[in-house]
Amino acid sequence: MFGIIRPCRHRLSERLQTSWMAHLCGLCLALRDDHGQLARTATNYDGLIISVLVEAQAAAGHTATGAGRRTAGPCPLRGMRTASVARGEGARLAAAVSLALASVKIRDHVEDQDGVFARRPVAAGARAVTRRWDRKSSGSASVVGFDTSVLLDAAARQGELERELPTGGSVLLVTEPTETATAAAFAHTAVLAGRPGNEAPLAEAGRLFGRLAHLLDAAEDQEADAAAGAWNPLAATGTDRAEAERLCRDAVHGIRLALRDVELTDRALVHILLAHETERAVERVFGRPGHAACRVRHEPGTAPGSHPEHSHAQQGHPQQDPTGSNPYQSPPRHDPGQAPPQGPGAPVPPWVPQGPGFTPPGAPPPNGRNLLAGCAAWALMGCTCQLLCCEHDHPFSGERREGFCARNECCDCGDCCDGCQCCGENAQCCNDCGCCDGCDCGCDC
């Protein structure tokens, strides 16, 4: 899955997380149903924004009554669980756009002879796949009234611009084809939703989103392209990283302004994806001064500010505890004449290890399996991807644990609402959008 939109589950409320997964699974299944199993590899995070936009503009009650949802069967990536997934014209348009973009991406790799694509048999097979995907995406897009030729023409024009770009030309000349393609896709969501008044602002949001995606991709690949001697738009136009960052931040601001003019039935998920996550994508590529990445797994009810990485101790200041006890100090001496509190209802002293991997005081350890049974359970859970993707019972100890991907994700949560000023004087960005409902990071929105 590729894309600049990568929302961390700790920044989404339970409702938004469910909706995000419904669109992600709906896109994957629409690709399978319309284009075959191989097309599911074209699933990408940015493409599902099309599905989100169509649903967000739908008539009130569309999602509340389940009209835009269907129950999908068990899937290994969901731990063989069923799920409610998005369906309809939005998912089909997202699938067609994602397939066309994947075709363009593969064709670029073939032309640039990247990695395995430099081998003739691989390149020949990849060209056959791109031709098939071009036909498939065009056919399915025509069903919902969208012409994918605008995407393919933009890709062809991209190559011409790169070859004919004068030395020192503007980098925005290079991003124009991408801007045109994403603007057309965003604007067509208003057509599907029956909101003609939204076409212009969505086209502007899409144009800026395309610019942002192109620039971030160029900035991410700049060092690798320089090492490989590959063409890079920033290097070719002499655009330094400071100017690229400025253009990206201007694009994020423009997307937010355009979204204010879009009439939406449910604004929350659209806002958090296009207003919050775009800014976080910029910070992920260019960095943010004074901000340390949060690479810890947040426990339920734990705010980033309560973790030692976010404490004053990290900045060289002694950590203050209003209760007078410090969990990072040695345990206080116990009065021999007084028995320590015990039992299931007794408070756990701050110096006692807690969390995954530790058994609470007084609680019996979970029942473990023997070696043979544990290996069998481990193999079954591995084949169904439960060990990677889902919360599960440990195959040997029986402890409840999160999947490997969830434990090792780089969650740059920071403050859930720092990107949109939900609180304070300038609260207009998130005013009534509902994107901070259920914020896990302790922001009083």
Backbone torsions as a table, in degrees:
resi	resn	phi	psi	omega
1	MET	NA	125.5	178.7
2	PHE	-118.2	160.2	179.9
3	GLY	148.9	159.2	179.5
4	ILE	-90.2	-16.2	-179.7
5	ILE	-90.7	111.1	-179.0
6	ARG	-136.2	75.3	-175.1
7	PRO	-68.6	134.2	175.0
8	CYS	-78.8	138.2	-177.1
9	ARG	-65.3	-19.9	178.3
10	HIS	-77.3	-11.2	178.0
11	ARG	-99.7	0.3	-179.8
12	LEU	-112.5	138.5	172.0
13	SER	-68.0	169.0	-178.8
14	GLU	-60.6	-38.7	-179.8
15	ARG	-65.9	-43.7	-178.6
16	LEU	-71.5	-35.3	176.8
17	GLN	-63.3	-41.9	177.9
18	THR	-63.1	-42.2	180.0
19	SER	-66.7	-41.3	178.3
20	TRP	-59.6	-47.4	-179.3
21	MET	-66.5	-33.4	178.0
22	ALA	-63.0	-41.2	179.1
23	HIS	-72.3	-37.2	179.8
24	LEU	-64.9	-48.1	178.5
25	CYS	-67.4	-36.1	178.6
26	GLY	-63.7	-39.3	176.7
27	LEU	-64.2	-45.7	-179.6
28	CYS	-60.6	-44.3	-178.4
29	LEU	-72.3	-32.5	176.3
30	ALA	-66.2	-38.0	175.1
31	LEU	-62.9	-41.6	179.8
32	ARG	-66.4	-45.9	-175.1
33	ASP	-68.1	-37.9	-175.3
34	ASP	-89.8	-26.6	-168.8
35	HIS	-133.5	-1.2	177.4
36	GLY	100.8	167.6	-174.8
37	GLN	-62.4	-39.5	-178.1
38	LEU	-61.0	-31.8	-178.0
39	ALA	-65.6	-17.1	179.6
40	ARG	-64.5	-20.6	176.3
41	THR	-67.6	-12.3	178.4
42	ALA	-86.3	0.1	178.0
43	THR	-59.4	128.7	178.1
44	ASN	-146.1	154.2	-174.1
45	TYR	-65.1	-39.0	-177.2
46	ASP	-69.4	-34.1	-178.5
47	GLY	-63.8	-32.0	-177.0
48	LEU	-73.6	-9.6	174.5
49	ILE	-60.6	-31.0	177.5
50	ILE	-60.5	-46.2	178.5
51	SER	-63.8	-40.4	179.3
52	VAL	-62.8	-41.8	-178.5
53	LEU	-65.6	-40.5	179.5
54	VAL	-62.5	-46.2	-178.6
55	GLU	-67.4	-37.2	-178.6
56	ALA	-66.1	-24.4	179.3
57	GLN	-93.9	-5.0	-176.9
58	ALA	-65.9	164.1	-179.4
59	ALA	-60.6	150.5	179.3
60	ALA	-57.0	138.1	-179.2
61	GLY	88.8	-4.2	-178.4
62	HIS	-62.2	-49.5	178.7
63	THR	-82.8	-29.6	-178.7
64	ALA	-63.5	-34.0	179.3
65	THR	-88.9	-2.2	179.3
66	GLY	80.6	15.1	-177.9
67	ALA	-66.0	-29.6	-179.0
68	GLY	-98.2	18.7	-176.6
69	ARG	-129.7	154.8	169.5
70	ARG	-143.8	158.2	179.1
71	THR	-89.6	119.1	179.5
72	ALA	-91.8	152.6	-179.8
73	GLY	-71.9	177.5	-179.5
74	PRO	-60.4	143.4	179.5
75	CYS	-134.7	138.0	178.8
76	PRO	-57.4	-34.6	-179.5
77	LEU	-72.4	-11.5	173.8
78	ARG	-108.5	18.3	-178.0
79	GLY	68.6	34.3	-179.6
80	MET	57.9	39.6	175.8
81	ARG	-109.9	153.6	172.2
82	THR	-79.4	166.1	-179.8
83	ALA	-158.7	154.8	172.9
84	SER	-86.5	122.7	-174.9
85	VAL	-125.3	158.0	179.5
86	ALA	-72.2	148.5	178.2
87	ARG	-143.7	174.8	174.1
88	GLY	99.8	-163.3	-172.4
89	GLU	-66.1	-33.6	179.3
90	GLY	-63.0	-45.7	179.4
91	ALA	-66.4	-37.4	-179.6
92	ARG	-68.9	-40.1	177.2
93	LEU	-64.9	-43.0	178.3
94	ALA	-60.7	-39.3	179.5
95	ALA	-66.0	-44.3	-179.8
96	ALA	-63.4	-43.3	179.1
97	VAL	-65.8	-43.8	-179.7
98	SER	-62.2	-40.2	-179.5
99	LEU	-67.5	-40.6	178.8
100	ALA	-65.4	-41.3	179.5
101	LEU	-67.4	-37.5	177.1
102	ALA	-64.7	-38.5	177.0
103	SER	-61.5	-43.1	178.2
104	VAL	-63.4	-41.6	-178.2
105	LYS	-64.3	-43.3	178.6
106	ILE	-64.6	-40.9	-179.6
107	ARG	-62.6	-37.9	177.2
108	ASP	-63.8	-41.1	178.7
109	HIS	-63.0	-39.1	179.7
110	VAL	-66.2	-45.3	-179.2
111	GLU	-64.6	-36.3	-179.6
112	ASP	-85.0	-6.2	-179.2
113	GLN	55.5	48.6	-179.8
114	ASP	-79.3	129.1	172.2
115	GLY	53.9	-126.2	-177.3
116	VAL	-67.7	-18.8	-179.5
117	PHE	-70.3	-10.4	176.2
118	ALA	-74.2	-16.4	178.8
119	ARG	-82.4	134.0	-174.0
120	ARG	-60.1	-45.2	179.7
121	PRO	-61.7	-40.1	178.5
122	VAL	-66.1	-42.9	-179.9
123	ALA	-63.4	-40.2	179.1
124	ALA	-64.2	-43.9	177.9
125	GLY	-64.3	-38.7	-180.0
126	ALA	-65.9	-38.7	178.0
127	ARG	-64.3	-38.3	177.7
128	ALA	-63.9	-39.8	178.3
129	VAL	-64.8	-42.9	-178.6
130	THR	-64.9	-39.3	178.1
131	ARG	-63.5	-40.9	180.0
132	ARG	-66.9	-42.3	-179.2
133	TRP	-68.9	-33.2	175.7
134	ASP	-61.0	-45.1	179.0
135	ARG	-65.5	-44.2	-177.5
136	LYS	-64.0	-46.0	-178.1
137	SER	-65.7	-37.7	178.5
138	SER	-64.0	-42.1	-179.2
139	GLY	-66.6	-44.9	-178.5
140	SER	-71.8	-32.1	178.8
141	ALA	-69.3	-34.6	179.4
142	SER	-64.1	-26.1	178.4
143	VAL	-64.1	-34.5	179.4
144	VAL	-101.2	14.2	172.8
145	GLY	81.2	18.1	-179.9
146	PHE	-109.7	139.1	-179.4
147	ASP	-102.2	108.7	-178.5
148	THR	-73.0	-5.2	178.5
149	SER	-61.9	-26.2	178.1
150	VAL	-64.8	-33.2	177.7
151	LEU	-72.6	-45.1	-177.9
152	LEU	-69.8	-38.1	177.0
153	ASP	-64.3	-38.6	178.2
154	ALA	-63.9	-39.3	179.0
155	ALA	-64.9	-40.8	178.4
156	ALA	-66.1	-39.8	179.6
157	ARG	-68.0	-29.0	178.8
158	GLN	-60.2	-45.8	179.3
159	GLY	-62.4	-40.6	179.5
160	GLU	-64.0	-42.3	179.6
161	LEU	-62.7	-41.2	-178.8
162	GLU	-65.6	-36.4	-179.5
163	ARG	-74.6	-32.6	-174.5
164	GLU	-101.2	2.6	-176.5
165	LEU	-64.0	124.7	178.1
166	PRO	-71.1	152.9	179.2
167	THR	-61.7	128.7	-179.4
168	GLY	81.0	10.7	178.2
169	GLY	-68.7	166.3	-178.0
170	SER	-70.0	138.6	178.5
171	VAL	-68.0	-21.8	179.4
172	LEU	-70.7	-19.5	172.8
173	LEU	-67.2	-32.7	-179.2
174	VAL	-75.9	-33.8	-177.7
175	THR	-82.0	-9.0	-174.9
176	GLU	-57.5	-45.5	179.7
177	PRO	-60.6	-41.1	177.9
178	THR	-63.4	-42.0	178.4
179	GLU	-60.2	-43.8	-178.9
180	THR	-63.5	-42.1	-177.9
181	ALA	-66.3	-47.7	-178.5
182	THR	-69.2	-32.5	177.0
183	ALA	-62.4	-42.1	179.8
184	ALA	-64.8	-41.6	-178.9
185	ALA	-67.2	-43.7	179.3
186	PHE	-63.4	-44.0	-177.0
187	ALA	-64.1	-33.9	-177.8
188	HIS	-69.2	-20.3	175.7
189	THR	-63.7	-32.1	177.1
190	ALA	-68.4	-33.9	177.1
191	VAL	-65.1	-45.9	-179.3
192	LEU	-64.8	-35.3	-177.6
193	ALA	-84.9	-4.1	-179.0
194	GLY	71.3	35.0	179.8
195	ARG	-122.7	75.9	-176.6
196	PRO	-61.0	-27.4	179.2
197	GLY	-67.6	-16.3	-178.9
198	ASN	-89.1	-8.3	-173.5
199	GLU	-60.7	-47.4	-176.5
200	ALA	-64.7	-51.8	179.9
201	PRO	-66.0	-32.6	177.5
202	LEU	-70.6	-35.4	175.6
203	ALA	-62.6	-39.8	178.2
204	GLU	-66.9	-42.5	177.4
205	ALA	-62.6	-41.4	178.8
206	GLY	-66.0	-38.9	178.8
207	ARG	-60.9	-45.5	-179.4
208	LEU	-71.0	-32.8	176.9
209	PHE	-65.5	-40.5	176.5
210	GLY	-62.9	-42.3	176.7
211	ARG	-60.4	-45.2	-179.4
212	LEU	-61.6	-46.0	-179.2
213	ALA	-61.6	-41.9	-178.7
214	HIS	-66.1	-44.9	-178.1
215	LEU	-67.8	-40.9	179.4
216	LEU	-65.6	-39.4	177.7
217	ASP	-63.0	-40.8	178.9
218	ALA	-66.2	-41.3	-180.0
219	ALA	-66.8	-39.2	179.0
220	GLU	-65.3	-37.1	-174.3
221	ASP	-93.3	2.6	-171.0
222	GLN	-60.6	-47.5	-178.5
223	GLU	-66.7	-44.4	-180.0
224	ALA	-64.1	-39.6	178.3
225	ASP	-65.2	-37.9	179.2
226	ALA	-66.0	-39.9	179.8
227	ALA	-67.7	-34.6	-178.2
228	ALA	-90.1	-6.5	-177.5
229	GLY	73.7	23.7	-178.7
230	ALA	-87.8	158.8	179.6
231	TRP	-72.3	134.3	177.8
232	ASN	-135.3	132.5	-175.2
233	PRO	-62.3	-34.5	-179.2
234	LEU	-69.7	-43.6	179.5
235	ALA	-68.7	-39.1	-176.9
236	ALA	-67.2	-32.8	-178.5
237	THR	-98.0	-1.0	-179.6
238	GLY	69.6	27.4	179.6
239	THR	-86.5	120.5	179.7
240	ASP	-80.0	169.3	-175.4
241	ARG	-67.4	-31.2	178.3
242	ALA	-63.5	-43.7	178.6
243	GLU	-68.3	-38.8	177.4
244	ALA	-62.6	-40.8	178.0
245	GLU	-64.8	-40.5	178.6
246	ARG	-60.8	-44.6	178.7
247	LEU	-62.9	-37.9	179.3
248	CYS	-66.6	-45.0	-179.6
249	ARG	-67.0	-35.2	174.6
250	ASP	-63.6	-38.1	178.8
251	ALA	-65.4	-41.8	177.6
252	VAL	-60.5	-44.7	179.4
253	HIS	-63.2	-40.8	178.5
254	GLY	-64.9	-36.6	176.8
255	ILE	-61.9	-43.2	179.2
256	ARG	-62.3	-42.4	179.8
257	LEU	-64.8	-40.7	179.9
258	ALA	-65.6	-37.9	-178.9
259	LEU	-64.7	-26.4	178.3
260	ARG	-63.2	-26.5	-178.2
261	ASP	-92.7	0.9	-179.2
262	VAL	-93.5	128.0	178.7
263	GLU	-85.0	113.8	-176.8
264	LEU	-123.7	144.2	175.6
265	THR	-77.6	-41.7	177.7
266	ASP	-130.2	109.4	-171.4
267	ARG	-91.9	-15.7	-165.2
268	ALA	-60.2	-57.2	-174.2
269	LEU	-68.1	-39.1	177.3
270	VAL	-59.9	-43.6	-177.7
271	HIS	-65.3	-44.4	-175.9
272	ILE	-70.2	-29.8	179.5
273	LEU	-77.7	-45.7	-173.4
274	LEU	-92.7	-20.5	179.1
275	ALA	-102.9	-39.5	-178.4
276	HIS	-89.1	-54.3	-170.8
277	GLU	-69.6	-26.7	175.0
278	THR	-65.8	-40.3	178.0
279	GLU	-67.3	-38.4	178.3
280	ARG	-66.0	-32.3	176.0
281	ALA	-64.2	-39.6	176.7
282	VAL	-63.2	-43.7	179.8
283	GLU	-65.6	-34.0	179.7
284	ARG	-66.2	-35.6	-177.6
285	VAL	-85.1	-44.8	-173.7
286	PHE	-100.4	-12.9	-179.1
287	GLY	85.2	163.8	179.1
288	ARG	-133.5	120.4	-176.9
289	PRO	-58.9	134.3	175.2
290	GLY	78.1	9.5	-177.7
291	HIS	-119.3	121.9	177.7
292	ALA	-95.3	134.1	-179.3
293	ALA	-65.5	139.0	178.8
294	CYS	-93.3	106.1	-177.4
295	ARG	-107.8	32.2	-178.9
296	VAL	-112.4	157.1	175.5
297	ARG	-91.1	119.5	-176.5
298	HIS	-77.8	128.4	174.7
299	GLU	-79.6	154.0	178.9
300	PRO	-55.2	128.7	178.1
301	GLY	85.2	2.3	-178.7
302	THR	-103.6	121.9	178.4
303	ALA	-89.7	150.1	177.5
304	PRO	-55.3	-33.0	179.8
305	GLY	-66.0	-17.7	-178.9
306	SER	-91.9	-4.9	-178.9
307	HIS	-85.4	148.0	-178.3
308	PRO	-58.4	-27.5	179.3
309	GLU	-66.1	-23.0	-176.7
310	HIS	-106.1	7.6	-174.8
311	SER	-84.1	170.0	176.5
312	HIS	-68.2	-22.8	179.4
313	ALA	-61.8	-30.5	179.5
314	GLN	-66.5	-27.6	-177.9
315	GLN	-94.8	9.8	177.8
316	GLY	91.3	8.3	179.4
317	HIS	-103.6	142.9	177.6
318	PRO	-65.1	140.0	-179.1
319	GLN	-78.6	129.3	-179.7
320	GLN	-100.9	138.8	178.8
321	ASP	-126.0	116.1	-176.7
322	PRO	-61.2	-21.6	-178.8
323	THR	-83.5	-8.9	-179.6
324	GLY	90.1	-7.3	178.6
325	SER	-111.5	141.4	-178.8
326	ASN	-120.9	116.3	-177.4
327	PRO	-65.1	-13.5	-179.4
328	TYR	-99.4	4.3	172.5
329	GLN	-96.2	166.5	176.4
330	SER	-67.1	151.3	-176.4
331	PRO	-64.4	143.3	178.7
332	PRO	-67.4	155.4	178.7
333	ARG	-69.4	142.4	-177.3
334	HIS	-95.0	140.1	177.8
335	ASP	-71.7	118.0	-177.4
336	PRO	-61.0	-23.3	-177.6
337	GLY	-84.7	-1.2	-177.4
338	GLN	-124.5	128.0	-179.4
339	ALA	-74.0	137.9	178.1
340	PRO	-67.0	148.5	179.3
341	PRO	-64.7	134.5	179.4
342	GLN	-134.3	175.0	179.1
343	GLY	102.0	164.4	-175.7
344	PRO	-66.1	-26.5	-177.9
345	GLY	-92.6	-4.4	-176.6
346	ALA	-73.9	143.6	177.8
347	PRO	-66.9	145.7	179.5
348	VAL	-87.7	124.9	179.8
349	PRO	-58.9	148.8	-175.3
350	PRO	-66.2	-19.7	-178.6
351	TRP	-87.8	-2.3	179.2
352	VAL	-84.9	126.2	178.8
353	PRO	-58.3	137.7	179.4
354	GLN	-135.0	166.9	176.5
355	GLY	105.2	-175.2	-178.9
356	PRO	-57.9	134.1	179.9
357	GLY	96.5	-10.7	179.0
358	PHE	-117.3	138.7	178.0
359	THR	-90.3	126.0	179.8
360	PRO	-57.8	146.5	179.4
361	PRO	-58.8	134.6	177.8
362	GLY	83.7	-9.1	-179.1
363	ALA	-93.5	136.6	179.5
364	PRO	-68.2	143.5	178.2
365	PRO	-65.2	149.0	179.9
366	PRO	-64.7	153.6	179.4
367	ASN	-69.3	126.6	179.7
368	GLY	-95.5	162.8	177.1
369	ARG	-100.8	157.2	173.2
370	ASN	-75.8	175.4	-172.8
371	LEU	-60.7	-44.2	-176.7
372	LEU	-66.8	-47.9	-179.5
373	ALA	-65.5	-38.2	179.6
374	GLY	-65.3	-41.4	178.3
375	CYS	-64.8	-38.4	178.4
376	ALA	-64.9	-43.8	179.0
377	ALA	-65.7	-38.6	179.4
378	TRP	-63.5	-41.8	179.6
379	ALA	-64.8	-42.4	179.6
380	LEU	-63.7	-44.8	-178.9
381	MET	-70.1	-30.6	177.1
382	GLY	-70.0	-39.8	-179.5
383	CYS	-67.7	-27.7	179.9
384	THR	-98.0	10.0	175.4
385	CYS	66.7	12.4	-179.6
386	GLN	-66.1	-35.8	179.7
387	LEU	-64.4	-30.2	-177.6
388	LEU	-86.7	-45.0	-163.1
389	CYS	-110.8	-17.8	-166.9
390	CYS	-124.9	156.5	168.4
391	GLU	-69.1	135.5	-171.3
392	HIS	-153.1	166.0	171.3
393	ASP	-86.3	130.3	-178.5
394	HIS	-57.3	131.2	-173.6
395	PRO	-62.0	-22.9	179.8
396	PHE	-101.9	-52.3	-173.9
397	SER	-87.1	-23.7	-177.1
398	GLY	84.1	0.9	178.5
399	GLU	-67.9	148.7	177.7
400	ARG	-81.2	124.3	-177.2
401	ARG	-137.5	159.8	173.9
402	GLU	-86.1	162.8	177.8
403	GLY	-66.5	161.5	-177.8
404	PHE	-58.9	-41.2	-178.1
405	CYS	-63.5	-39.6	-179.2
406	ALA	-70.0	-35.7	-178.9
407	ARG	-71.0	-28.9	-172.4
408	ASN	-110.0	9.3	-180.0
409	GLU	-71.3	147.5	176.2
410	CYS	-87.9	99.9	-174.9
411	CYS	-100.3	98.0	179.2
412	ASP	-87.7	67.2	-173.4
413	CYS	-71.5	-46.2	-174.0
414	GLY	56.3	-130.7	172.8
415	ASP	-100.7	125.1	-174.9
416	CYS	-52.1	-32.9	-171.1
417	CYS	-111.5	15.3	-176.6
418	ASP	-69.4	-20.8	-176.3
419	GLY	-84.1	-10.6	-172.3
420	CYS	-134.0	4.3	175.1
421	GLN	52.2	59.5	176.5
422	CYS	-67.0	-31.6	-174.7
423	CYS	-110.0	159.4	175.2
424	GLY	92.3	-162.6	-172.1
425	GLU	-69.9	-41.1	-174.5
426	ASN	-96.0	58.5	-174.9
427	ALA	-88.6	10.0	-174.3
428	GLN	-67.5	-25.1	-175.6
429	CYS	-62.6	-41.9	-176.5
430	CYS	-110.4	18.2	-176.9
431	ASN	-61.8	115.9	176.0
432	ASP	64.1	17.1	-179.7
433	CYS	-83.9	-22.0	178.0
434	GLY	76.8	7.4	-175.3
435	CYS	-73.3	-17.7	-179.0
436	CYS	-97.7	7.9	177.4
437	ASP	-63.1	127.4	177.9
438	GLY	75.8	21.2	-179.2
439	CYS	-58.2	125.5	-175.6
440	ASP	-84.1	-4.6	-171.1
441	CYS	-100.8	13.1	170.7
442	GLY	80.6	19.5	178.5
443	CYS	-85.0	130.1	-179.7
444	ASP	-84.0	77.5	-177.9
445	CYS	-83.2	NA	NA
